[in-house]
Amino acid sequence: MEENRNEGMRRLQMPGGMSAVIVALIIAVGAVICVTIASNGFVRYKLGGGGDGLTATGSASCDFESDLIVWRGSFSAYGMTTKEAYEVIKNDAEVVRKYLLDNGVTEEELVFSSVDISQRYRTEYDENGNYVRDYPDGYDLYQSLTVTSSDIDKVEMVSRDITKLIESGIEFASYSPEYYCTTLDEVKLDLIEKATDNARQRIDILVEGTGCRRGDLLTASLGVFQITATNSGSGEYTYDGAFDTRSRYKTATVTVRLNYAAE
């Protein structure tokens, strides 16, 4: 009787054990299927643009000559009274104006600023070197001028040759000319077009090397413009873009970054 009962119990336990094994197998197969589906989905995600896709940065540069020059100068006068100082600087301004007009600068190219006035003080010390007081000691007057012209050669010559003004007793200071390009916007648009085409060509080279196809354009970004002196090199580049005004001859550079989906 005991043997028959044990045999019956073994028969009842076998289907349950087989069921557990089958369930485990089903779970394992399901996990493999899920991993396979997820992996295939990730590949499609990368190729379809959800990932990095194909990215390349193109660049373009060109040399150009400035077509506008801006030159600034200043002069000063001193007098014990404002009236006396103003008479001096008024006469100096006329001498400066005549000099510039005689050297080819036109009235339209020449602008004089208003006169700035500052009071001069002298410090008094006692016989022991101790400070006593500051007292008024006349007035200093300042005036500046700006010459803006498209005749760069003419203004360069005038800015370098101011010895006659100095010899006449005028306290004249000449500053370095500044150079600009009035068609810079056109230059920039042309560079953007060329840099974009360069980036697209690099993408096509990537496509040929990888065997995939170029899909839709995902993103496009424009770098900052670098306007530097010609032959100055990339050492003049700045993070937010360089804009050189010291050089007559310049080089403009820009980059464009394109990101395409890969198919």
Beta strands, then each sheet from edge to edge (+ up, - down):
strand 1: 54-65
strand 2: 68-79
strand 3: 110-112
strand 4: 116-125
strand 5: 131-149
strand 6: 171-174
strand 7: 178-180
strand 8: 214-222
strand 9: 226-229
strand 10: 249-262
sheet 1: 1+ 10- 8+
sheet 2: 1+ 10- 9+
sheet 3: 3+ 5- 2+ 6-
sheet 4: 3+ 5- 2+ 7-
sheet 5: 3+ 5- 4+
end
